[in-house]
Amino acid sequence: MAKFIRFLATAAGGAGILAAALATAPSASAATSKCAYAGPSGYSDLCVFDVSDGYEAHLFADEDLRDRTLDFNLICANGRWFGDDGSFRAYPYNQYSYVFKVGRQGSCFVRLIDTHSGKTWDTPSITR
């Protein structure tokens, strides 16, 4: 009986982790992601996801990015740089994303730029 209960607890825990991962994934095709803290206080989360047609930038904004005008950029080790469709104003507890539909570029990272202060935050590189 103890083995059966342990099995149920393990299965339930695994299902919870899987559900949490699926709930936070930006798309069904995301296979890999890399994240870093962003914002003046490091309260926000900046991620890059490997998606089928390129790379997805994703920001979970917290209080430290309140009312800041921000811009996503993709920078790749092959020397290519990609901008998004322009800057956006961030509000706490909101999520922002942009898909760079650039295909396979090898190792790349997302840079978030505060257009007012010039401060930047980078994700670790991800390889497609």
Secondary structure per residue as TSV (DSSP state, phi and psi in degrees):
chain	resnum	aa	ss	phi	psi
A	1	M	-	360.0	-39.4
A	2	A	H	-61.7	-39.7
A	3	K	H	-62.9	-41.7
A	4	F	H	-62.5	-44.4
A	5	I	H	-65.3	-41.9
A	6	R	H	-62.6	-40.0
A	7	F	H	-61.2	-45.5
A	8	L	H	-63.2	-41.8
A	9	A	H	-64.0	-41.9
A	10	T	H	-65.4	-44.3
A	11	A	H	-63.7	-43.4
A	12	A	H	-64.7	-41.2
A	13	G	H	-63.7	-43.6
A	14	G	H	-63.4	-39.5
A	15	A	H	-65.8	-37.4
A	16	G	H	-65.4	-42.2
A	17	I	H	-64.9	-43.4
A	18	L	H	-62.2	-44.3
A	19	A	H	-61.8	-41.5
A	20	A	H	-64.7	-40.9
A	21	A	H	-65.2	-41.9
A	22	L	H	-68.2	-35.1
A	23	A	H	-68.1	-29.0
A	24	T	H	-98.2	-7.3
A	25	A	-	-71.0	137.0
A	26	P	S	-72.7	-24.4
A	27	S	S	-159.0	162.0
A	28	A	T	-67.5	-22.0
A	29	S	T	-89.3	-1.8
A	30	A	-	-68.0	122.5
A	31	A	-	-107.3	-31.2
A	32	T	-	-142.0	149.3
A	33	S	E	-146.4	156.2
A	34	K	E	-135.9	135.1
A	35	C	E	-130.9	159.3
A	36	A	E	-150.0	160.4
A	37	Y	E	-76.5	145.9
A	38	A	E	-137.1	168.3
A	39	G	S	95.2	157.8
A	40	P	T	-56.0	-33.1
A	41	S	T	-101.9	-3.3
A	42	G	S	73.6	25.4
A	43	Y	-	-88.0	-20.8
A	44	S	E	-91.1	160.4
A	45	D	E	-118.5	129.1
A	46	L	E	-117.9	127.7
A	47	C	E	-131.0	156.7
A	48	V	E	-124.7	132.7
A	49	F	E	-116.4	143.5
A	50	D	E	-84.1	114.9
A	51	V	E	-119.6	166.1
A	52	S	T	-58.3	-32.9
A	53	D	T	-109.9	14.4
A	54	G	E	155.6	-126.5
A	55	Y	E	-135.5	140.6
A	56	E	E	-113.8	126.4
A	57	A	E	-89.6	138.4
A	58	H	E	-142.0	131.3
A	59	L	E	-124.6	128.3
A	60	F	E	-102.9	100.1
A	61	A	-	-79.8	139.5
A	62	D	-	-118.0	-171.9
A	63	E	G	-56.4	-31.6
A	64	D	G	-69.9	-9.9
A	65	L	G	-111.4	13.7
A	66	R	T	-53.8	127.4
A	67	D	T	60.0	19.3
A	68	R	-	-89.9	144.3
A	69	T	E	-93.0	120.7
A	70	L	E	-122.6	161.0
A	71	D	E	-145.2	131.4
A	72	F	E	-86.0	141.2
A	73	N	E	-138.9	150.3
A	74	L	E	-116.7	125.6
A	75	I	E	-122.8	127.3
A	76	C	E	-115.6	151.4
A	77	A	T	-65.2	-21.0
A	78	N	T	-78.3	4.5
A	79	G	S	94.1	-4.6
A	80	R	-	-87.3	145.9
A	81	W	E	-131.2	137.9
A	82	F	E	-129.3	133.6
A	83	G	E	-97.0	167.4
A	84	D	-	-98.1	-158.6
A	85	D	S	-85.9	13.4
A	86	G	-	122.7	174.3
A	87	S	-	-78.9	166.8
A	88	F	E	-142.7	154.8
A	89	R	E	-93.9	130.3
A	90	A	-	-95.4	144.1
A	91	Y	-	-129.6	142.0
A	92	P	T	-56.5	144.2
A	93	Y	T	67.0	21.2
A	94	N	-	-109.7	158.8
A	95	Q	E	-114.6	142.3
A	96	Y	E	-133.1	142.4
A	97	S	E	-148.9	160.3
A	98	Y	E	-152.2	133.6
A	99	V	E	-99.8	120.8
A	100	F	E	-86.9	100.9
A	101	K	-	-84.9	75.5
A	102	V	-	-120.2	7.0
A	103	G	-	68.1	-158.4
A	104	R	-	-80.8	122.5
A	105	Q	-	-120.7	2.7
A	106	G	S	84.6	-139.4
A	107	S	E	-80.0	123.4
A	108	C	E	-141.7	159.6
A	109	F	E	-137.8	159.4
A	110	V	E	-96.7	134.9
A	111	R	E	-114.8	129.1
A	112	L	E	-103.5	126.1
A	113	I	E	-113.6	129.9
A	114	D	E	-84.4	108.2
A	115	T	T	-67.8	-20.8
A	116	H	T	-81.5	-50.3
A	117	S	T	-90.7	-20.1
A	118	G	-	82.7	-1.7
A	119	K	-	-65.4	142.8
A	120	T	E	-128.3	155.0
A	121	W	E	-136.1	137.3
A	122	D	E	-119.7	147.5
A	123	T	-	-84.8	164.4
A	124	P	-	-66.0	160.9
A	125	S	-	-72.7	148.3
A	126	I	E	-125.7	142.6
A	127	T	E	-111.9	129.5
A	128	R	-	-101.6	360.0
